[in-house]
Amino acid sequence: LFRSLDNKLRRFVRFCKSAVLIFVAMGSGASTEALNKASVEDIAKAIKELPAADLAKLKGALPAAASPAKPAAAVPKIPTGPILWLTSTAFVTDSQWVRFIQVLMARKGVLEDVDSAPDAKLETLVEKYAPHIKKLKATYVNDAGYHRPQKMMAGGRMEDPETGKDIGTVKVGNKEGFKGRGEGSWFFWDQGLVDVLGIPRENICMMQLLEKPWLFNRPARIANMDKSEPNVADLDPEDEKAYFAALKLTQDAYDALKEDPPQVGAGTAGGKLPGCPESGLSCANELAEISTKLNAKYEAAVNKWCDEFIDGADIVCGQGGEVVMLNMAWQCNQAVSDRLVAAVRGNKCVYAGLSASTMVCAKSMEMTSEIQPGWIEAFACDKKYLSRKNFDENDLDGDGTKGCHLGALPLIEAPLAMRPHYSESWEDEVLKKNLIAEKEFEKENGIEVPDDLVLSSSEGCEQGCKLLTKISDKAKDQDNPVFVPIRNGKTIEVNIFPQEENGTKRHTVKEV
């Protein structure tokens, strides 16, 4: 009798062991039923007899079984539509470069979900996607430094001013605090794309609009541009001569206005100082008149170049420097501006701006200490030279933003004005401008803007972006732009979405 009872108990213990293990591991209905028939005491006894290894597994599994399973983390959605970045000092953090790579690779259709997280490692992405990164094409617009001394530009790039040889001591993205390739260097997009991402230098076209690389065969300029050889067969030598004579007047005026004290009045209409044309026009309008006619006369050459270096590029980036001179370059070449605007909005390429190249994308570039007396009079082109493809009567009527302050590369339809290199000294002026924008918006649209949002818009990029997004979503005829302050090291990402009913494109503007 005792032997029989002992055997039955042993079989029950083995049953309980199996039931518990199966229940924990698989949660099956059959094992649940078996456990329900046994008392707590019986199960406890069975568990005590488990081998130490099995007992350890059971103890580790019970807490997880007692709490609900956490849902899998959602894979961050990386945008693949029209996008651009506006910066004060380019990309300076690993996270900004990571975002840039993620977007570029997502646009190519090769980014894996596992690499979409904001905390992805830069070195890992660069190594993993090197075969795709090495195929990227970039066009680098460098006109913001065109009029500056070549020695200054070469020094900022850590290049020998006579030979162009790289004399940098580190690479861009170094952890020693240098912006570029060594002490006293600046950030230059071509060097950043090569050093940080590994894009081959031969895949980058370093150009200057003012040299018209689509029209003229020109030698390379150290620290400025690569050589151009469009070999336009029917080019009239007199056209080339007239153009570069007008361009030289802008250089003469620039040099005179950079003197100490500056020769205010240089390059102005009807003046007699350096850079003043005999035609009676300002030097900017003299150049714009000739440049616009040449772009129309040689339209086929313009389009051929844009097909390759705008539509055919993955990235178009613009350098920082003299914002008034850069804006003049875009004003004089609206045919190319139109192509770049269409390419970015049409999702053929992305754009990345730095300082001056950020400001020329905005509705207003007026809030800068770089606009000194005499500069607008000499270097701002008449609004008649601005393309009607991307500037409407609301832009040109002078309400809110004067025509001379309009950014000549209107990639963004939102009423945006930029203040790069922002510091607290600009807060009062930014707030003043944004209160004017708020008042106009509320009056014309009947929509209340939260006062705290406006009052905080002068504090930094993030709040300014929120105010701009709110106003641009509903504004129909906004004359006064929203000023978004960008401190050094910050980056604004602008995503452009399909047209609204009123024909404008919707933008989301955020700090990344």
HUBEL-V572431 format. One record per helix or strand of 3 or more residues. SS is the DSSP state (H for helix, E for strand). FROM is the first residue (numbers start at 1). TO is the last residue. Records with the same first field share a line. If there is no record, write none. Layout:
SS: FROM-TO, FROM-TO
This chain:
H: 2-26, 29-37, 40-48, 52-66, 94-107, 113-115, 122-128, 130-133, 143-145, 150-157, 189-197, 201-203, 209-211, 237-257, 283-297, 299-309, 323-331, 334-345, 356-359, 375-379, 383-385, 393-396, 403-405, 424-445, 451-455, 461-474
E: 83-87, 138-141, 204-207, 315-318, 350-354, 416-419, 482-485, 491-499, 505-511
